[in-house]
Amino acid sequence: MGRLVFLFASSLLLMVAATTVSAAILEHSFYAKNLTVTRLCNRQVITAVNDSFPGPSLRVQEGDKLIIHVFNISPFKITIHWRGVSQLMSAWSDGPEMITQCAIRPGNNYTYKYRITKQEGTLFWHAHSSFLRATVHGAIIIHPRARHSYPFPKPYREVPILLGEWWNANVVDVENQALALGIGPNISNAYTINGWPGDLYPCSQNLGLERGLPNDNPLLGASVFEESGNFFWACVDSIARKRKRRKDISAQNSLILKIIK
């Protein structure tokens, strides 16, 4: 009997060790504060994280534990939601304001702690207070554990693409006006790719992707209202995803995005 208990305990320890050997603890600091940017010929003050719009991408491996310190230096209350993360045994770190936590008031901070469990792929994080998610957002890229393969041919590189909206106004004021009048909010002035309007908008530029290499382009929707109904997608990269007909893949692989308002 004692031998069986010993073997069972040993097996259990080996299983735990196997699931944690490649896991890491990743610690980041998010500073939410004012940032002045120029879009559509106008200089505008927005709320952003770590002086970047979109915010920083989090690159992790399945099994990693994330510790994110959020410091609110902005004039608005804020929370951060980790959209799509399972939050097993860490629901208090999910982020929706007044559901799992109180908002982080200006001048205060909060620490989120959670583990990426049995998930691979691309998710994203965003503010979960008012319309601040329009400018406070970023990607979460979850790679397989060490010595585990991708569920598709390994790409040459990864280029996260975040689709969003832009207002020539303070987004908190846009929300407050809609609530005060009891009507829908003003329509955004532009759609954006990684924080930039396309070249069809005033004072904007053409945003292209390098052709000829098998890129992996996870698409994330950071739009406040749109459900992709007004987006036209032309994605020509299916050949690179297939294991058949591998000849001339580099010449045929590309990704084209067009936005129609």
Disulfide bonds with the S-S distance in Angstrom:
Cys41-Cys203 1.91
